[in-house]
Amino acid sequence: MRIGIIGSGNIGGTLARLLAGAGHDVVIANSRGPESLAGLVAELGDRATAATPAGAAAAGEVVIVAIPFTKYTELPATALAGRIVVDANNDWSGAGGGELSSSEVIAATMPGAVVVKAFNTIHYAHLREQGTPAGTPGRRAIPIAGDDAAAKATVAALIDEIGFDVYDVGSLADGRRIEPGSPAFNVGLTRDEIAAALARTSPGNR
Ligand SMILES: NC(=O)c1ccc[n+]([C@@H]2O[C@H](COP(=O)([O-])OP(=O)(O)OC[C@H]3O[C@@H](n4cnc5c(N)ncnc54)[C@H](OP(=O)(O)O)[C@@H]3O)[C@@H](O)[C@H]2O)c1
């Protein structure tokens, strides 16, 4: 699959490495332009190319967004229409207002994109190091949220390929339950352990 990645930092760079390693073609972008990504692309090999954010959005069937949340208004909304957009971001700034999940805030700026919240709960170093094959006892799970079952299945398959189980928390609005402050945030839990931890909290938990 061709996967666009907007944001080449801790999370975007780590996902580029893992997904290229799993055999996907990754098209990666940052704020400074494709030339600035020459080193990363060379390191990742033939499966990686650099582009502008609009180029990465246009190239990918799935487009991962991993940028500082406050920059979401700069995303290439037109090019993201028709794409599965994976929102890995966390709103530490409060700029999203707090009533909606931060993924709903982002989704509202990109009509025609199908947004799935994923990877926001896991530290990039754990993402890089803690993946294990399917069926491994105690395998860590990554929670996801979204309104489109097919898009969630696509994202879940990618997560499995790079070493993690998936816990589906529900709709994009339910994504609030896996934002900072959640018992599922930045902890190494299995799918069943995430379910148990979230069951102990109210649906409005943040
Ligand atoms: N760090 C973690 O472990 C972690 C875990 C889960 C979720 N997150 C979330 O993931 C997001 C990214 O975090 P990070 O730690 O990966 O950040 P980071 O290392 O600072 O990287 C941010 C990336 O976003 C790019 N960027 C900034 N503005 C952009 C724009 N307008 N268009 C395109 N690219 C842009 C930057 O490009 P330049 O380098 O060119 O400036 C950089 O490549 C944040 O929302 C964070 O809350 C982080």
The ligand as an ORCA input file, in Angstrom:
! r2SCAN-3c Opt
* xyz 0 1
  N       6.336     12.085     20.633
  C       5.531     11.061     20.907
  O       5.961     10.041     21.469
  C       4.074     11.130     20.529
  C       3.289     10.020     20.817
  C       1.949     10.018     20.390
  C       1.430     11.119     19.728
  N       2.224     12.206     19.499
  C       1.618     13.334     18.776
  O       2.074     13.252     17.442
  C       2.260     14.553     16.903
  C       3.703     14.681     16.434
  O       4.553     14.509     17.553
  P       6.118     14.281     17.345
  O       6.684     14.024     18.683
  O       6.351     13.324     16.241
  O       6.546     15.765     16.872
  P       7.931     16.259     16.258
  O       9.003     15.241     16.481
  O       8.142     17.645     16.746
  O       7.648     16.296     14.674
  C       6.669     17.145     14.157
  C       6.731     17.062     12.649
  O       5.635     17.844     12.119
  C       6.138     18.573     11.020
  N       5.272     19.725     10.776
  C       5.036     20.792     11.563
  N       4.148     21.622     10.978
  C       3.835     21.056      9.802
  C       2.983     21.443      8.735
  N       2.261     22.574      8.796
  N       2.904     20.637      7.653
  C       3.637     19.495      7.587
  N       4.440     19.077      8.573
  C       4.545     19.848      9.654
  C       7.542     18.945     11.422
  O       8.254     19.335     10.282
  P       9.669     20.104     10.419
  O      10.608     19.144     11.031
  O       9.988     20.466      8.999
  O       9.382     21.310     11.277
  C       8.009     17.636     12.031
  O       8.473     16.763     11.016
  C       1.880     15.541     18.019
  O       0.552     15.958     17.826
  C       2.018     14.700     19.280
  O       1.156     15.154     20.304
  C       3.531     12.230     19.873
*
